[in-house]
Amino acid sequence: MNFFPADPPEDEAEGSARVPEPWWKPSDEELPATFPIGETIAVTERVAMILTIARVYGNGVELVVERRIRRGNTRRRDWREMQPRMHDRFGRSDPERLRYGVVLGDDQKLILDLPPGLHRVAPERHSLAHTRGSGNGSEDFYTFEDGMWLWPLPPEGPLEVVAQWPAFGVQESHVVLDSAPLLALASQARPLWDS
């Protein structure tokens, strides 16, 4: 008698028809239209946060924020000790953490800390999900890129991107875009493969 049952047989089917829920991330099979932004969200003595680009898909928008952190006259030891905070991630309950959100033209507020919807249950209206987080640096400078997936496409009107990062002196800061150019670009997103 075995305590553990045998593993189920592996699915030998080639490829997979599994499609991720659209509110969790952009489609990997679609080439988005890009919209350059280059708007500064916040600048402090040590940190700059820039909304660099929007990648517009047929069903949503990925907003990309670049964080630049400079050492300045910080002692080497203090610089090393602050590096774990530079790699800050979303969803923790630390009041000093990095946070992002958006306000849509219909006054709907979305916060990146909150889950975009239960598995297989579509959000009632819009959702905001984390899509990317990468970075690199040196003894004097770090750059990070954060992505946010806004699903579905925003309504007409202003699209406000909000950020705060108290650990690095960034208080609540805002950049307001017009959603009209993004909505116009949605029809230019195209499939990467024919089938």
Contacts in CASP RR format, 6 or more apart in sequence:
PFRMAT RR
TARGET T0000
AUTHOR 0000-0000-0000
METHOD contacts of the structure
MODEL  1
MNFFPADPPEDEAEGSARVPEPWWKPSDEELPATFPIGETIAVTERVAMI
LTIARVYGNGVELVVERRIRRGNTRRRDWREMQPRMHDRFGRSDPERLRY
GVVLGDDQKLILDLPPGLHRVAPERHSLAHTRGSGNGSEDFYTFEDGMWL
WPLPPEGPLEVVAQWPAFGVQESHVVLDSAPLLALASQARPLWDS
21 119 0 8 1.000
21 120 0 8 1.000
21 122 0 8 1.000
22 59 0 8 1.000
22 151 0 8 1.000
22 152 0 8 1.000
23 116 0 8 1.000
23 117 0 8 1.000
23 122 0 8 1.000
23 123 0 8 1.000
23 127 0 8 1.000
23 129 0 8 1.000
23 149 0 8 1.000
23 151 0 8 1.000
24 116 0 8 1.000
24 129 0 8 1.000
24 149 0 8 1.000
25 129 0 8 1.000
25 131 0 8 1.000
25 149 0 8 1.000
26 32 0 8 1.000
26 55 0 8 1.000
26 57 0 8 1.000
26 60 0 8 1.000
26 62 0 8 1.000
26 131 0 8 1.000
26 149 0 8 1.000
27 57 0 8 1.000
27 59 0 8 1.000
29 191 0 8 1.000
29 192 0 8 1.000
29 193 0 8 1.000
30 57 0 8 1.000
30 58 0 8 1.000
30 189 0 8 1.000
30 190 0 8 1.000
30 191 0 8 1.000
30 192 0 8 1.000
31 189 0 8 1.000
31 190 0 8 1.000
31 191 0 8 1.000
31 192 0 8 1.000
32 55 0 8 1.000
32 56 0 8 1.000
32 57 0 8 1.000
32 58 0 8 1.000
32 62 0 8 1.000
32 189 0 8 1.000
33 55 0 8 1.000
33 56 0 8 1.000
33 185 0 8 1.000
33 186 0 8 1.000
33 188 0 8 1.000
33 189 0 8 1.000
34 53 0 8 1.000
34 54 0 8 1.000
34 55 0 8 1.000
34 56 0 8 1.000
35 53 0 8 1.000
35 54 0 8 1.000
35 55 0 8 1.000
35 56 0 8 1.000
35 181 0 8 1.000
35 182 0 8 1.000
35 185 0 8 1.000
36 52 0 8 1.000
36 53 0 8 1.000
37 51 0 8 1.000
37 52 0 8 1.000
37 53 0 8 1.000
37 54 0 8 1.000
37 175 0 8 1.000
37 177 0 8 1.000
38 50 0 8 1.000
38 51 0 8 1.000
38 52 0 8 1.000
38 53 0 8 1.000
39 50 0 8 1.000
39 51 0 8 1.000
39 175 0 8 1.000
39 177 0 8 1.000
40 48 0 8 1.000
40 49 0 8 1.000
40 50 0 8 1.000
40 51 0 8 1.000
40 175 0 8 1.000
41 49 0 8 1.000
41 50 0 8 1.000
41 51 0 8 1.000
41 65 0 8 1.000
41 161 0 8 1.000
41 163 0 8 1.000
41 173 0 8 1.000
41 174 0 8 1.000
41 175 0 8 1.000
42 48 0 8 1.000
42 49 0 8 1.000
42 163 0 8 1.000
42 165 0 8 1.000
42 170 0 8 1.000
42 171 0 8 1.000
42 173 0 8 1.000
43 49 0 8 1.000
44 168 0 8 1.000
44 169 0 8 1.000
44 170 0 8 1.000
46 69 0 8 1.000
46 70 0 8 1.000
46 72 0 8 1.000
46 74 0 8 1.000
46 168 0 8 1.000
46 169 0 8 1.000
47 67 0 8 1.000
47 68 0 8 1.000
47 69 0 8 1.000
47 70 0 8 1.000
47 165 0 8 1.000
47 168 0 8 1.000
47 169 0 8 1.000
47 170 0 8 1.000
48 67 0 8 1.000
48 68 0 8 1.000
49 65 0 8 1.000
49 66 0 8 1.000
49 67 0 8 1.000
49 68 0 8 1.000
49 163 0 8 1.000
49 165 0 8 1.000
49 170 0 8 1.000
49 173 0 8 1.000
50 65 0 8 1.000
50 66 0 8 1.000
50 68 0 8 1.000
51 63 0 8 1.000
51 64 0 8 1.000
51 65 0 8 1.000
51 161 0 8 1.000
51 175 0 8 1.000
51 177 0 8 1.000
52 64 0 8 1.000
52 65 0 8 1.000
52 66 0 8 1.000
52 145 0 8 1.000
53 64 0 8 1.000
54 61 0 8 1.000
54 62 0 8 1.000
54 63 0 8 1.000
54 64 0 8 1.000
54 177 0 8 1.000
54 182 0 8 1.000
55 61 0 8 1.000
55 62 0 8 1.000
55 64 0 8 1.000
56 182 0 8 1.000
56 185 0 8 1.000
56 186 0 8 1.000
56 188 0 8 1.000
56 189 0 8 1.000
57 186 0 8 1.000
57 189 0 8 1.000
58 153 0 8 1.000
58 186 0 8 1.000
58 187 0 8 1.000
58 189 0 8 1.000
59 151 0 8 1.000
59 152 0 8 1.000
59 153 0 8 1.000
59 186 0 8 1.000
60 149 0 8 1.000
60 150 0 8 1.000
60 151 0 8 1.000
60 152 0 8 1.000
60 153 0 8 1.000
60 154 0 8 1.000
60 186 0 8 1.000
61 149 0 8 1.000
61 150 0 8 1.000
61 153 0 8 1.000
61 154 0 8 1.000
61 182 0 8 1.000
62 131 0 8 1.000
62 147 0 8 1.000
62 148 0 8 1.000
62 149 0 8 1.000
62 150 0 8 1.000
63 102 0 8 1.000
63 147 0 8 1.000
63 148 0 8 1.000
63 150 0 8 1.000
63 161 0 8 1.000
64 132 0 8 1.000
64 145 0 8 1.000
64 146 0 8 1.000
64 147 0 8 1.000
64 148 0 8 1.000
65 100 0 8 1.000
65 145 0 8 1.000
65 146 0 8 1.000
65 147 0 8 1.000
65 148 0 8 1.000
65 161 0 8 1.000
65 163 0 8 1.000
66 143 0 8 1.000
66 144 0 8 1.000
66 145 0 8 1.000
66 146 0 8 1.000
67 86 0 8 1.000
67 98 0 8 1.000
67 142 0 8 1.000
67 143 0 8 1.000
67 144 0 8 1.000
67 145 0 8 1.000
67 146 0 8 1.000
67 165 0 8 1.000
68 141 0 8 1.000
68 142 0 8 1.000
68 143 0 8 1.000
69 86 0 8 1.000
69 141 0 8 1.000
69 142 0 8 1.000
69 143 0 8 1.000
69 144 0 8 1.000
69 168 0 8 1.000
70 140 0 8 1.000
70 141 0 8 1.000
71 79 0 8 1.000
71 139 0 8 1.000
71 140 0 8 1.000
71 141 0 8 1.000
72 140 0 8 1.000
74 82 0 8 1.000
76 139 0 8 1.000
79 139 0 8 1.000
83 142 0 8 1.000
85 96 0 8 1.000
85 167 0 8 1.000
85 168 0 8 1.000
86 142 0 8 1.000
86 144 0 8 1.000
87 144 0 8 1.000
88 97 0 8 1.000
88 98 0 8 1.000
88 165 0 8 1.000
88 167 0 8 1.000
89 97 0 8 1.000
89 98 0 8 1.000
90 97 0 8 1.000
90 98 0 8 1.000
90 99 0 8 1.000
90 100 0 8 1.000
90 112 0 8 1.000
90 113 0 8 1.000
90 130 0 8 1.000
91 97 0 8 1.000
91 112 0 8 1.000
91 113 0 8 1.000
94 167 0 8 1.000
95 166 0 8 1.000
96 165 0 8 1.000
96 166 0 8 1.000
96 167 0 8 1.000
97 165 0 8 1.000
97 166 0 8 1.000
97 167 0 8 1.000
98 146 0 8 1.000
98 163 0 8 1.000
98 164 0 8 1.000
98 165 0 8 1.000
98 167 0 8 1.000
99 111 0 8 1.000
99 112 0 8 1.000
99 113 0 8 1.000
99 163 0 8 1.000
99 164 0 8 1.000
99 165 0 8 1.000
100 111 0 8 1.000
100 112 0 8 1.000
100 128 0 8 1.000
100 146 0 8 1.000
100 148 0 8 1.000
100 161 0 8 1.000
100 162 0 8 1.000
100 163 0 8 1.000
101 109 0 8 1.000
101 110 0 8 1.000
101 111 0 8 1.000
101 112 0 8 1.000
101 128 0 8 1.000
101 148 0 8 1.000
101 161 0 8 1.000
101 162 0 8 1.000
101 163 0 8 1.000
102 109 0 8 1.000
102 110 0 8 1.000
102 128 0 8 1.000
102 148 0 8 1.000
102 150 0 8 1.000
102 154 0 8 1.000
102 159 0 8 1.000
102 160 0 8 1.000
102 161 0 8 1.000
102 162 0 8 1.000
103 109 0 8 1.000
103 110 0 8 1.000
103 158 0 8 1.000
103 159 0 8 1.000
103 160 0 8 1.000
103 162 0 8 1.000
104 110 0 8 1.000
104 126 0 8 1.000
104 154 0 8 1.000
104 155 0 8 1.000
104 159 0 8 1.000
104 160 0 8 1.000
104 179 0 8 1.000
105 154 0 8 1.000
105 155 0 8 1.000
105 156 0 8 1.000
105 157 0 8 1.000
105 158 0 8 1.000
105 159 0 8 1.000
105 179 0 8 1.000
106 155 0 8 1.000
108 125 0 8 1.000
108 126 0 8 1.000
110 126 0 8 1.000
110 127 0 8 1.000
110 128 0 8 1.000
110 150 0 8 1.000
111 128 0 8 1.000
112 128 0 8 1.000
112 129 0 8 1.000
112 130 0 8 1.000
112 148 0 8 1.000
114 128 0 8 1.000
116 123 0 8 1.000
116 127 0 8 1.000
116 128 0 8 1.000
116 129 0 8 1.000
116 149 0 8 1.000
116 151 0 8 1.000
117 123 0 8 1.000
117 127 0 8 1.000
123 151 0 8 1.000
126 150 0 8 1.000
126 151 0 8 1.000
126 152 0 8 1.000
126 154 0 8 1.000
127 149 0 8 1.000
127 150 0 8 1.000
127 151 0 8 1.000
128 148 0 8 1.000
128 149 0 8 1.000
128 150 0 8 1.000
128 151 0 8 1.000
129 148 0 8 1.000
129 149 0 8 1.000
129 151 0 8 1.000
130 146 0 8 1.000
130 147 0 8 1.000
130 148 0 8 1.000
130 149 0 8 1.000
131 147 0 8 1.000
131 148 0 8 1.000
131 149 0 8 1.000
132 145 0 8 1.000
132 146 0 8 1.000
132 147 0 8 1.000
133 144 0 8 1.000
133 145 0 8 1.000
133 146 0 8 1.000
133 147 0 8 1.000
134 144 0 8 1.000
134 145 0 8 1.000
135 142 0 8 1.000
135 143 0 8 1.000
135 144 0 8 1.000
135 145 0 8 1.000
136 142 0 8 1.000
136 143 0 8 1.000
137 143 0 8 1.000
153 179 0 8 1.000
153 182 0 8 1.000
153 183 0 8 1.000
153 186 0 8 1.000
154 179 0 8 1.000
154 182 0 8 1.000
154 183 0 8 1.000
155 179 0 8 1.000
156 179 0 8 1.000
156 180 0 8 1.000
156 183 0 8 1.000
157 178 0 8 1.000
157 179 0 8 1.000
157 180 0 8 1.000
158 176 0 8 1.000
158 177 0 8 1.000
158 178 0 8 1.000
158 179 0 8 1.000
159 176 0 8 1.000
159 177 0 8 1.000
159 178 0 8 1.000
159 179 0 8 1.000
159 182 0 8 1.000
160 174 0 8 1.000
160 175 0 8 1.000
160 176 0 8 1.000
160 177 0 8 1.000
161 174 0 8 1.000
161 175 0 8 1.000
161 176 0 8 1.000
161 177 0 8 1.000
162 172 0 8 1.000
162 173 0 8 1.000
162 174 0 8 1.000
163 170 0 8 1.000
163 172 0 8 1.000
163 173 0 8 1.000
164 170 0 8 1.000
164 171 0 8 1.000
164 172 0 8 1.000
164 173 0 8 1.000
END
